[in-house]
Amino acid sequence: MTAAPLRVGNFSGFYGDRFSALREMLDGGEVDVLTGDYLAELTMLILARDRLKDPSAGYARTFLRQLEDTLGLAHDKGVRIVTNAGGLNPAGLADAVRELAGRLGVPVRVAHVEGDDLTARHPGSLAAHAYLGGFGIATCLRAGADVVVTGRVTDAALVTGPAAAHFGWKPTDHDRLAGAVVVGHVLECGAQATGGNYAFFGEGGATRPGFPLAELHEDGSSVITKHPGTGGHVDVGTVSAQLLYETAGARYAGPDATARLDTVRLTQDGPDRVRIDGVRGEAPPPDLKVGVNRLGGFRNEVVFVLTGLEIPSKAALVRQQMRAFFDESGARPAEVSWDLARTDRPDASTEETASALLRLVVRDPDPEKVGRALSGAAVELALSSYPGFHVLAPPGKGTPYGVFEAARVLQDAVEHVAVLHDGRRVPVPAAQDTAVLDAVPEPPLPEPLPAGPVRRAPLGLVAGARSGDKGGDANVGVWARTDDAWRWLAHELTVERFRELIPEARALPVTRHTLPNLRALNFVVEGILGAGVAAQARFDPQAKALGEWLRSRHADIPEVLL
């Protein structure tokens, strides 16, 4: 007998997402499982710093507050909740949920998953955690848990776990698991799948998009949708954008299965409904990713405001004066970077639009070298520098920053454990059927468009984009909305052309991956984010707007596409 579809929704895409989303998803319609994703590379560092101050901390406290007035409703409706809000302390959060349930008089069974914490194996790190798969979650759900709390698992595991529990999938059901991996990736960032952060945001009522919902079937196929009457929209474009977010090539690897993104088929299945099928899966790699967060040192910054005429000369004067301070004091920081943002306009009608911003960022292992001595030097220039001298804010003490790096560990070297609601500890075996990842040969390109007249115009008139971070690297996924636009984009946007349009990438390794089924190109730019988001190496430290910058660049676009 075929199992009924599993309706899985999302109520959180990051630590700080819409607080009311859990209640909205419970009130909005039918759902079987609700998932909450709270963890990112930066979040793990934040939670690690919390744990330094309080050993009982280390989890997303927001989740507890969300449960205050929704736990009873979820229990009454039979909705199970699966979340990685446990962060660095899943056992602590599970205990806190039990205490809350007891206080509210709601008889829920709470389980948790552990084994991801490998900090002891990485001396000097603040937090080192393996990305676990979904079978620990599945074990908890099969034993009757109503709420499952995890630490670091892959984002997709929040869906593969419930799906494996519901359908009885085995670790060797690679195609089915890969279908769930794709669903998990679409759902993980909440409203990004329903029109949030969408390149063509004017088309779908993006004021308050609802959170996404998937109808997942036993064969691994699915439909992405949302509750009726909620804002935003779901179409092939919004789902394509999220599939390209923070991915790379055709193989999207995880501990449960490797999903072949080049096999994904998207079909509009009605208003706010996109069908996903055709997903092929492969055995997962033999090792797991480990996110390692370390203290990188201390940083400080000063933003000087330069107004009116001779902006470059004013910037040169400040740089000379600060260089002299470093030389005279002998306290030159290990890293000194300057960025001049020419936000000024000629003959401006307001002072703000007549002004440019000169940003000085310093980093050093010694907090004194980036602290008050530097701040004092910048402030002391107030009456002895360029005309109109002022800064956006008085600089303060140096602040610590983190560095993220990715390591690997064999799956069977991690003690993945499901801690059931009755206290039993059930080991979760590592995947036995594994495969080392190999690159997929680049597929053939479509026939180019016939030659014809072109017009100089922004790339974004014919292509969407979404970008994000993975440690120090960034990815930019670009997709075409029509077959003809794809025929042009696939030939026009080469690695060389990408580097021309994004000058920051000219000296960096750039890899292009081609995904014809999605009419998409995915570019990975290595090292553009330095040591990761916490190091704040550039103006946009998570590369969130890198894709929008690319879309704003001009190209010679065939007039038939405009």
C-alpha positions as CSV (number, residue, x, y, z in Angstrom):
1,M,0.0,0.0,0.0
2,T,1.4,3.4,-1.0
3,A,2.0,5.8,1.9
4,A,0.1,9.1,1.9
5,P,2.2,12.1,0.8
6,L,4.1,13.8,3.6
7,R,3.4,17.6,4.0
8,V,6.5,19.2,5.3
9,G,6.7,23.0,6.0
10,N,9.4,25.4,7.1
11,F,9.0,28.0,9.8
12,S,12.6,29.4,10.1
13,G,15.4,29.9,7.7
14,F,17.9,31.5,10.1
15,Y,18.4,32.5,13.7
16,G,16.3,35.7,13.7
17,D,13.7,34.8,11.1
18,R,10.0,35.9,11.4
19,F,9.0,35.1,15.0
20,S,5.3,34.5,14.1
21,A,6.1,32.0,11.3
22,L,5.6,28.9,13.5
23,R,2.1,29.9,14.4
24,E,1.3,31.0,10.8
25,M,2.3,27.6,9.5
26,L,0.2,25.8,12.2
27,D,-2.9,28.1,11.6
28,G,-2.6,28.3,7.8
29,G,-3.5,24.8,6.7
30,E,-2.7,21.1,6.8
31,V,0.8,20.1,7.6
32,D,2.4,16.9,9.0
33,V,5.9,18.1,10.0
34,L,7.3,21.6,10.5
35,T,11.0,22.2,10.2
36,G,13.1,25.1,11.6
37,D,16.6,25.9,10.4
38,Y,18.5,28.2,12.7
39,L,22.1,27.4,12.0
40,A,24.6,29.0,9.7
41,E,28.4,29.3,9.8
42,L,28.2,32.6,11.6
43,T,25.4,31.4,13.9
44,M,27.7,28.6,15.2
45,L,30.3,31.2,16.1
46,I,27.7,33.3,17.9
47,L,26.5,30.3,19.9
48,A,30.0,29.3,20.7
49,R,30.6,32.8,22.2
50,D,27.4,32.4,24.2
51,R,28.6,29.1,25.5
52,L,31.9,30.7,26.7
53,K,29.9,33.0,28.9
54,D,27.4,30.4,30.0
55,P,28.1,26.6,29.6
56,S,24.4,25.9,29.7
57,A,23.8,28.1,26.7
58,G,24.6,27.3,23.1
59,Y,21.2,26.9,21.6
60,A,18.7,29.2,19.8
61,R,16.6,30.6,22.6
62,T,14.2,32.1,20.1
63,F,12.8,28.7,19.4
64,L,11.7,28.2,23.0
65,R,9.8,31.5,23.0
66,Q,8.1,30.5,19.7
67,L,6.9,27.3,21.4
68,E,5.3,29.2,24.3
69,D,2.0,29.7,22.6
70,T,2.3,27.1,19.8
71,L,3.3,23.8,21.5
72,G,-0.2,23.0,22.5
73,L,-1.6,23.8,19.1
74,A,1.0,21.6,17.4
75,H,0.1,18.7,19.8
76,D,-3.6,19.1,19.2
77,K,-3.1,19.1,15.4
78,G,-0.7,16.2,15.5
79,V,2.1,18.2,13.9
80,R,5.6,17.1,14.6
81,I,8.4,19.7,14.9
82,V,12.0,19.0,13.8
83,T,14.7,21.7,14.3
84,N,18.4,22.2,14.5
85,A,17.9,25.0,17.0
86,G,19.9,22.8,19.5
87,G,23.0,24.3,18.0
88,L,26.0,23.5,20.3
89,N,23.7,22.1,23.0
90,P,20.9,20.0,21.7
91,A,20.5,18.1,25.0
92,G,20.1,21.4,26.8
93,L,17.4,22.6,24.4
94,A,15.6,19.3,24.6
95,D,15.5,19.5,28.4
96,A,14.3,23.1,28.2
97,V,11.5,22.0,25.8
98,R,10.5,19.3,28.3
99,E,10.4,21.8,31.1
100,L,8.3,24.2,29.0
101,A,5.9,21.3,28.0
102,G,5.5,20.4,31.7
103,R,4.8,24.0,32.7
104,L,2.2,24.2,29.9
105,G,0.7,20.8,30.6
106,V,1.3,19.6,27.0
107,P,2.2,15.9,26.9
108,V,4.8,15.9,24.2
109,R,7.6,13.5,23.7
110,V,11.0,15.2,23.1
111,A,14.0,13.6,21.6
112,H,17.3,14.9,20.4
113,V,20.3,13.9,18.2
114,E,23.9,14.3,19.1
115,G,27.4,13.3,18.0
116,D,28.2,16.2,15.8
117,D,30.4,18.0,18.3
118,L,34.0,17.4,17.4
119,T,35.5,20.5,19.1
120,A,37.8,18.3,21.3
121,R,39.4,17.0,18.1
122,H,40.2,20.5,16.9
123,P,42.4,22.1,19.5
124,G,42.1,25.9,19.6
125,S,38.7,26.0,18.0
126,L,35.7,27.6,19.5
127,A,33.4,25.1,17.8
128,A,33.9,22.2,15.4
129,H,30.8,20.3,14.3
130,A,30.2,17.6,11.7
131,Y,27.2,17.9,9.4
132,L,25.1,14.8,10.2
133,G,22.4,13.3,8.1
134,G,18.8,12.6,8.7
135,F,18.7,9.0,10.0
136,G,19.1,10.1,13.6
137,I,16.0,12.3,13.2
138,A,14.2,9.4,11.6
139,T,15.1,7.1,14.5
140,C,13.6,9.6,17.0
141,L,10.4,10.0,14.9
142,R,9.9,6.3,14.4
143,A,10.1,5.9,18.2
144,G,7.3,8.3,18.6
145,A,8.9,11.7,19.3
146,D,6.7,14.8,18.8
147,V,9.6,17.2,18.9
148,V,13.2,16.4,17.6
149,V,16.0,18.7,18.4
150,T,19.4,18.4,16.7
151,G,22.7,20.2,16.7
152,R,24.6,20.5,13.4
153,V,23.0,18.5,10.7
154,T,22.8,19.3,7.0
155,D,19.9,21.7,6.2
156,A,18.4,18.9,4.0
157,A,18.5,16.4,6.9
158,L,15.5,18.2,8.5
159,V,13.5,16.8,5.6
160,T,15.3,13.5,4.8
161,G,14.8,12.4,8.4
162,P,11.0,12.8,8.5
163,A,10.7,11.5,5.0
164,A,12.7,8.3,5.8
165,A,10.6,7.8,8.9
166,H,7.3,8.3,7.1
167,F,8.0,6.2,4.0
168,G,10.3,3.6,5.6
169,W,13.2,4.5,3.3
170,K,16.5,2.7,3.8
171,P,20.0,4.3,3.5
172,T,20.3,2.7,0.0
173,D,17.2,4.4,-1.4
174,H,19.4,7.0,-3.0
175,D,16.9,8.3,-5.6
176,R,14.2,8.8,-3.1
177,L,16.6,10.3,-0.5
178,A,18.0,12.6,-3.2
179,G,14.5,13.9,-3.9
180,A,14.1,14.7,-0.3
181,V,17.5,16.4,-0.3
182,V,16.3,18.7,-3.1
183,V,13.1,19.5,-1.1
184,G,15.1,20.2,2.0
185,H,17.3,22.6,0.1
186,V,14.3,24.4,-1.3
187,L,12.6,24.7,2.1
188,E,15.7,25.5,4.2
189,C,15.8,29.3,3.7
190,G,12.1,29.8,4.4
191,A,10.5,32.6,2.3
192,Q,13.4,32.6,-0.2
193,A,11.4,29.9,-2.0
194,T,8.1,31.9,-2.0
195,G,9.4,35.2,-3.5
196,G,11.7,36.5,-0.8
197,N,15.0,37.9,-2.0
198,Y,13.8,37.1,-5.5
199,A,15.4,38.8,-8.5
200,F,12.0,39.6,-10.1
201,F,10.4,40.6,-6.8
202,G,7.9,42.9,-8.4
203,E,5.9,40.1,-9.8
204,G,4.6,38.2,-6.8
205,G,3.7,40.4,-3.8
206,A,6.9,40.2,-1.8
207,T,5.7,42.4,1.0
208,R,5.2,39.5,3.4
209,P,5.7,36.2,1.7
210,G,4.4,33.1,3.3
211,F,6.6,30.2,4.3
212,P,7.1,27.2,2.0
213,L,5.4,23.8,2.1
214,A,6.3,20.6,0.3
215,E,4.0,17.7,-0.6
216,L,6.6,14.9,-0.7
217,H,5.7,11.5,-2.3
218,E,7.0,8.0,-1.6
219,D,9.0,8.0,-4.9
220,G,10.9,11.2,-3.9
221,S,9.0,13.5,-6.2
222,S,7.3,16.5,-4.6
223,V,5.3,19.7,-5.1
224,I,6.5,23.0,-3.6
225,T,3.7,25.2,-2.5
226,K,2.5,27.4,0.4
227,H,-0.6,27.8,2.5
228,P,-3.6,29.4,0.7
229,G,-3.9,33.2,1.2
230,T,-0.3,33.8,2.3
231,G,1.8,36.4,0.5
232,G,4.5,35.9,-2.1
233,H,4.3,33.3,-4.8
234,V,5.8,30.0,-5.9
235,D,6.8,29.4,-9.5
236,V,9.6,27.8,-11.4
237,G,11.7,30.9,-11.0
238,T,11.5,31.1,-7.2
239,V,12.3,27.4,-6.9
240,S,15.2,27.7,-9.4
241,A,16.6,30.6,-7.5
242,Q,16.7,28.6,-4.2
243,L,18.1,25.5,-5.9
244,L,21.0,27.5,-7.0
245,Y,21.6,29.2,-3.6
246,E,24.9,28.1,-2.0
247,T,25.3,25.1,-4.3
248,A,28.0,24.5,-6.9
249,G,28.1,21.7,-9.6
250,A,25.8,18.9,-10.7
251,R,26.5,16.8,-7.6
252,Y,25.0,18.2,-4.4
253,A,26.5,15.9,-1.8
254,G,25.2,15.1,1.7
255,P,25.5,12.4,4.3
256,D,22.3,10.7,3.2
257,A,22.7,10.9,-0.6
258,T,24.3,12.9,-3.3
259,A,21.6,14.6,-5.4
260,R,22.2,15.1,-9.1
261,L,21.0,18.7,-9.6
262,D,21.4,18.2,-13.4
263,T,18.5,15.7,-13.3
264,V,16.0,18.0,-11.5
265,R,12.9,18.8,-13.5
266,L,10.7,21.7,-12.5
267,T,7.1,22.1,-13.8
268,Q,4.5,24.6,-13.0
269,D,1.7,22.5,-11.6
270,G,-0.9,25.3,-11.1
271,P,-0.9,28.6,-9.2
272,D,1.7,28.5,-6.4
273,R,2.6,24.9,-7.2
274,V,5.9,23.7,-8.7
275,R,6.4,20.0,-9.3
276,I,9.9,18.5,-8.8
277,D,10.6,15.1,-10.3
278,G,13.3,13.2,-12.1
279,V,15.8,13.6,-9.4
280,R,18.5,10.9,-9.5
281,G,20.6,10.1,-6.4
282,E,23.9,8.5,-5.8
283,A,25.6,7.1,-2.7
284,P,26.9,9.7,-0.3
285,P,30.6,10.4,0.1
286,P,32.5,8.4,2.7
287,D,33.2,11.5,4.8
288,L,31.3,14.3,6.4
289,K,31.9,18.1,6.3
290,V,33.1,19.6,9.6
291,G,32.6,23.3,10.2
292,V,35.5,24.7,12.3
293,N,35.2,28.1,13.9
294,R,38.2,29.8,15.5
295,L,39.0,33.2,16.9
296,G,40.8,35.0,14.1
297,G,41.9,38.0,16.1
298,F,40.5,41.5,16.7
299,R,39.2,44.1,14.2
300,N,38.2,47.7,14.2
301,E,36.9,50.2,11.6
302,V,36.5,53.8,11.0
303,V,34.4,55.4,8.2
304,F,35.5,58.8,7.2
305,V,33.0,61.0,5.3
306,L,34.5,63.0,2.4
307,T,32.2,65.7,1.0
308,G,32.3,67.9,-2.1
309,L,35.3,68.6,-4.3
310,E,38.7,66.7,-4.6
311,I,37.4,63.5,-3.0
312,P,40.5,61.4,-4.1
313,S,42.9,64.0,-2.7
314,K,41.0,64.1,0.6
315,A,41.2,60.3,0.8
316,A,44.9,60.4,0.1
317,L,45.5,62.9,2.9
318,V,43.7,60.7,5.5
319,R,45.6,57.6,4.4
320,Q,48.9,59.5,4.7
321,Q,48.0,60.8,8.1
322,M,47.0,57.3,9.4
323,R,50.1,55.7,7.9
324,A,52.2,58.2,9.7
325,F,50.5,57.3,13.0
326,F,51.2,53.6,12.4
327,D,54.8,54.3,11.6
328,E,55.4,56.6,14.6
329,S,53.6,54.5,17.2
330,G,55.1,51.2,16.0
331,A,51.6,49.7,16.4
332,R,50.8,48.9,12.8
333,P,48.1,46.2,12.7
334,A,48.8,43.0,10.8
335,E,46.1,43.9,8.2
336,V,45.1,47.3,7.0
337,S,42.6,47.8,4.3
338,W,41.0,50.9,2.8
339,D,37.9,51.1,0.6
340,L,36.6,54.3,-1.0
341,A,32.9,54.2,-2.0
342,R,32.1,57.0,-4.4
343,T,28.5,57.6,-3.3
344,D,29.0,61.3,-4.1
345,R,27.4,63.1,-7.1
346,P,28.5,66.3,-8.8
347,D,26.4,69.4,-8.0
348,A,24.4,67.4,-5.5
349,S,21.2,68.8,-4.0
350,T,21.8,67.3,-0.6
351,E,25.0,67.0,1.5
352,E,24.6,63.3,1.8
353,T,24.6,62.8,-1.9
354,A,27.6,65.1,-2.2
355,S,29.6,62.7,0.1
356,A,31.8,59.7,-0.4
357,L,32.7,57.1,2.3
358,L,36.3,56.1,3.1
359,R,36.3,52.9,5.2
360,L,39.4,51.8,7.1
361,V,39.4,48.3,8.5
362,V,42.3,46.9,10.6
363,R,42.9,43.4,12.0
364,D,45.5,42.0,14.4
365,P,45.9,39.2,17.0
366,D,46.7,41.9,19.6
367,P,43.5,43.9,20.6
368,E,45.6,46.9,21.6
369,K,46.8,47.4,18.0
370,V,43.3,47.8,16.8
371,G,41.8,49.4,19.9
372,R,41.7,52.7,21.5
373,A,45.1,53.8,20.2
374,L,43.8,53.5,16.7
375,S,40.5,55.1,17.6
376,G,42.3,58.0,19.3
377,A,44.4,58.6,16.2
378,A,41.4,58.8,14.0
379,V,39.5,61.2,16.3
380,E,42.6,63.4,16.8
381,L,42.5,64.2,13.1
382,A,39.2,66.1,13.6
383,L,40.7,69.6,13.4
384,S,43.8,68.8,11.4
385,S,42.8,66.9,8.3
386,Y,40.7,67.5,5.2
387,P,38.0,70.2,5.1
388,G,34.7,68.9,6.3
389,F,36.2,66.1,8.4
390,H,33.8,63.9,10.2
391,V,33.2,60.2,10.7
392,L,30.0,58.1,10.7
393,A,30.4,57.1,14.3
394,P,33.1,57.4,16.9
395,P,35.3,54.3,16.8
396,G,35.5,52.1,19.9
397,K,37.5,49.2,21.1
398,G,38.5,46.4,18.8
399,T,36.1,43.5,18.7
400,P,36.9,39.8,18.2
401,Y,36.2,38.2,14.9
402,G,36.0,34.5,13.9
403,V,37.4,32.5,11.1
404,F,35.6,29.6,9.5
405,E,37.3,26.6,7.8
406,A,35.9,23.4,6.5
407,A,37.4,20.0,7.3
408,R,36.4,16.4,6.6
409,V,36.0,13.4,8.8
410,L,35.0,9.8,7.9
411,Q,31.4,9.0,8.5
412,D,32.2,6.0,10.7
413,A,34.5,8.1,12.9
414,V,31.5,10.1,14.2
415,E,29.3,8.7,17.0
416,H,25.9,9.7,15.6
417,V,23.3,9.0,18.4
418,A,19.6,9.4,18.6
419,V,18.5,10.1,22.2
420,L,14.9,9.0,22.4
421,H,12.2,10.6,24.5
422,D,12.5,7.8,27.1
423,G,16.2,8.3,27.5
424,R,17.4,5.4,25.4
425,R,20.5,6.1,23.3
426,V,20.4,4.5,19.9
427,P,23.5,4.5,17.7
428,V,22.9,5.6,14.1
429,P,25.2,3.6,11.8
430,A,27.2,5.4,9.2
431,A,26.3,4.9,5.5
432,Q,27.9,1.7,4.3
433,D,27.3,2.3,0.6
434,T,29.4,5.4,-0.3
435,A,31.1,6.9,-3.3
436,V,33.9,9.3,-3.7
437,L,32.8,12.4,-5.5
438,D,34.0,12.9,-9.1
439,A,33.3,15.9,-11.3
440,V,30.5,15.5,-13.8
441,P,31.5,16.2,-17.4
442,E,30.2,19.5,-18.6
443,P,27.0,18.9,-20.7
444,P,26.7,20.2,-24.3
445,L,25.5,23.7,-24.7
446,P,22.4,24.6,-26.6
447,E,22.5,26.0,-30.1
448,P,23.4,29.7,-30.0
449,L,20.9,32.3,-31.1
450,P,21.2,33.5,-34.7
451,A,23.2,36.7,-35.1
452,G,21.1,39.8,-35.0
453,P,20.9,43.4,-33.6
454,V,21.9,43.9,-30.0
455,R,21.4,46.6,-27.4
456,R,23.6,47.5,-24.5
457,A,21.5,46.8,-21.4
458,P,21.6,45.3,-17.9
459,L,22.1,41.5,-17.8
460,G,19.2,41.3,-15.3
461,L,16.6,42.2,-17.9
462,V,16.9,38.6,-19.2
463,A,18.4,36.6,-16.3
464,G,17.8,36.1,-12.6
465,A,20.6,35.5,-10.1
466,R,21.0,34.5,-6.5
467,S,24.3,34.4,-4.6
468,G,25.6,33.3,-1.2
469,D,28.6,32.2,0.9
470,K,30.3,28.9,1.7
471,G,33.2,29.8,4.0
472,G,35.6,32.0,2.1
473,D,34.0,31.2,-1.3
474,A,30.9,32.6,-2.9
475,N,28.6,31.2,-5.5
476,V,26.5,33.1,-8.0
477,G,23.7,31.1,-9.7
478,V,22.3,32.7,-12.9
479,W,19.3,31.4,-14.7
480,A,17.4,32.3,-17.9
481,R,13.7,32.6,-18.0
482,T,13.1,31.4,-21.5
483,D,14.7,28.9,-23.9
484,D,16.0,31.6,-26.2
485,A,17.5,33.6,-23.3
486,W,19.2,30.4,-22.2
487,R,20.7,29.9,-25.7
488,W,22.2,33.3,-25.4
489,L,23.3,33.2,-21.7
490,A,25.0,29.8,-22.0
491,H,27.4,31.2,-24.7
492,E,27.7,34.7,-23.4
493,L,28.4,34.3,-19.7
494,T,31.7,32.4,-19.8
495,V,34.2,32.5,-16.9
496,E,36.2,35.2,-18.8
497,R,33.1,37.3,-19.2
498,F,32.1,36.8,-15.6
499,R,35.5,38.1,-14.5
500,E,35.1,41.1,-16.7
501,L,31.7,41.9,-15.1
502,I,32.9,41.2,-11.5
503,P,36.4,42.7,-11.3
504,E,36.9,41.4,-7.8
505,A,37.0,37.9,-9.3
506,R,39.7,38.6,-11.9
507,A,42.6,37.3,-9.9
508,L,40.6,34.5,-8.2
509,P,39.8,30.9,-9.2
510,V,36.4,30.8,-10.8
511,T,34.6,27.6,-11.8
512,R,31.4,27.5,-14.0
513,H,28.9,24.7,-13.7
514,T,26.2,24.2,-16.4
515,L,22.8,23.0,-15.4
516,P,20.7,22.9,-18.6
517,N,17.5,21.5,-17.0
518,L,17.4,24.6,-14.9
519,R,18.6,26.8,-17.7
520,A,21.2,27.9,-15.3
521,L,24.9,28.6,-14.8
522,N,26.5,28.4,-11.3
523,F,29.8,30.2,-10.7
524,V,31.9,29.5,-7.7
525,V,34.4,32.2,-6.8
526,E,37.1,30.9,-4.5
527,G,38.5,33.2,-1.7
528,I,36.4,36.3,-2.4
529,L,35.2,36.3,1.2
530,G,38.6,35.8,2.8
531,A,38.2,33.8,6.0
532,G,34.4,33.8,5.9
533,V,31.6,36.0,6.9
534,A,32.7,36.5,10.5
535,A,36.0,38.0,9.3
536,Q,34.0,40.7,7.3
537,A,36.6,40.8,4.5
538,R,34.4,42.8,2.1
539,F,31.5,45.3,1.9
540,D,29.0,42.4,1.5
541,P,30.7,39.7,3.7
542,Q,28.2,37.0,2.8
543,A,28.0,37.8,-1.0
544,K,24.2,38.1,-0.6
545,A,24.1,40.9,-3.3
546,L,26.9,39.6,-5.6
547,G,24.3,38.3,-7.9
548,E,22.4,41.5,-8.0
549,W,25.6,43.4,-8.8
550,L,26.1,41.0,-11.7
551,R,22.6,41.6,-13.0
552,S,23.2,45.3,-13.0
553,R,26.2,45.0,-15.3
554,H,25.6,45.8,-18.9
555,A,26.1,43.5,-21.8
556,D,25.3,43.4,-25.5
557,I,21.9,41.6,-25.4
558,P,20.1,40.5,-28.5
559,E,17.1,42.7,-29.1
560,V,14.8,39.7,-29.6
561,L,15.2,39.0,-25.9
562,L,14.4,42.6,-24.7
